[in-house]
């Protein structure tokens, strides 16, 4: 059994890192070394994200969500301005994940890994009322 969190770790989190990294590099004109420090990743990881060797699989799907992109932009802004304590980072990442799930962006991936979800009309990612 694979809960949505497994899909998030495997596909969504790497794609989120790509989008935040691009924002820091392109919008805030940060160097790779500075970006890696802000994101608490190695410079090699940043290079892999830049080359599309990591995280590229799900970037386009996430980028279609205006709400998620707004959250990630706010997170990148906070990182760039040194206003991102751990609590802020975690809250923004969880908010992005919740948005991605509520907009049903990961349902295709989840159903691919667990075909039985199609038959049971899964509502795990449904927004709560």
VENDAJO-V450480 format. One record per residue. N is the residue number from 1. NEAR is the number of other ideal C-beta (glycine too) atoms within 8 Angstrom. Layout:
N_NEAR / N_NEAR
//
This chain:
1_3 / 2_7 / 3_6 / 4_10 / 5_6 / 6_9 / 7_13 / 8_12 / 9_7 / 10_8 / 11_11 / 12_14 / 13_10 / 14_13 / 15_15 / 16_13 / 17_13 / 18_13 / 19_13 / 20_13 / 21_13 / 22_8 / 23_12 / 24_16 / 25_12 / 26_7 / 27_7 / 28_10 / 29_5 / 30_10 / 31_5 / 32_11 / 33_7 / 34_9 / 35_13 / 36_12 / 37_7 / 38_11 / 39_12 / 40_4 / 41_9 / 42_6 / 43_9 / 44_6 / 45_10 / 46_14 / 47_9 / 48_9 / 49_15 / 50_9 / 51_6 / 52_7 / 53_6 / 54_10 / 55_12 / 56_9 / 57_7 / 58_12 / 59_11 / 60_6 / 61_8 / 62_15 / 63_8 / 64_6 / 65_11 / 66_5 / 67_8 / 68_13 / 69_11 / 70_8 / 71_12 / 72_14 / 73_9 / 74_9 / 75_15 / 76_13 / 77_9 / 78_12 / 79_13 / 80_10 / 81_7 / 82_5 / 83_6 / 84_10 / 85_6 / 86_5 / 87_6 / 88_11 / 89_12 / 90_8 / 91_8 / 92_13 / 93_11 / 94_8 / 95_9 / 96_13 / 97_10 / 98_8 / 99_12 / 100_14 / 101_12 / 102_9 / 103_9 / 104_7 / 105_11 / 106_14 / 107_9 / 108_6 / 109_10 / 110_14 / 111_11 / 112_7 / 113_8 / 114_9 / 115_7 / 116_6 / 117_9 / 118_7 / 119_6 / 120_6 / 121_4 / 122_10 / 123_5 / 124_7 / 125_11 / 126_6 / 127_4 / 128_3 / 129_2
//
